[in-house]
Amino acid sequence: MPAPLRRTKNTRIFKIAGFSLAGAAVAASLLWMFIARPEITPGSREKTIVAAEKTTLTLSDGSMVCLSPGSRLSYPEVFDEQHRTVRLDGQAFFKVSKRPHQPFTVVSGTLLTEVLGTAFTIAAFPDRDKITVALVEGRVNVRGGHGQQHMLQPGMELVLDKNKEQVQVRPIGINDNITGWMSRELVFNDITLSEAAEQLQAVYGVHLVFENQRAANCRIWGKFSDRPLPEVLETIKLAGVAYQLKGKDSIYISAKK
């Protein structure tokens, strides 16, 4: 009969260390869940607005929020004296009232954007692969799902790839018309249709579906100021594509043969 295995002191140490590491990982996960999902002000009524078209709100602290079509904002009727927390699904422009002792936090997907007083946009649609935070003025601190922190300066944009869980901080490009949707302005400066789709979806609340990659890669130029969607689509056809409306808000685009 083989001799029974004896547990050594080292074995017990490794097991204890393993339990400690596992406990630390669980604690870190619970801590992030707590931080990433801060509660709306306790004791106050929470309101949720779903914007069928561009909608501008003034919150109880005087902060202004402009929502793009199809976006959802949850917020308390009255903020407490210490925190200002809202939740966003979709795209919005924030002009936050300056209150140094009352931080303003936007929860959007797995990102937390924290400010004291500034102007910025967030695009965080649940059905899209990326979340973006673009800073117009002031400073914001953006925290991600793994605890990373990124302090943005004016003219900078943070992009989170939800599939790859990668964050990129970059200057806002010439084709990044981050506030054009507020005035229904479209600027296509030699960009692909797939890139232009984000502007179209933000301005008109529609969903573009490309039936082939050739259509998505077509390049277009143009500028439109508060023009109806059919006029814009007819102009886009000149790039060599065809489109078909399906339902209320879906547009299927294919390359012409």
Buried (B, 14 or more C-beta within 10 A) or exposed (E): EEEEEEEEEEEEEEEEEEEEEEEEEEEEEEEBEEEBEEEBBEEBEEBEEBBEEBBEBEBBBEBBBBBBBBBBBBBBEEBBEEBBBBBBBBBBBBBBBBBEEBBBBBBBBBBBBBBBBBBBBBBBBEEBEBBBBBBBEBBBBBBBBEEEEBEBEBEBBBBBEBEEEEBEBEEBEEBBBBBBBBEBBBBBBEBBBBBBBBBBBBBBBBBBBBBEEBBBEBEBEBEBEEBEBEEBBEBBEEBBBBBEEEEEBEBBBBBEE
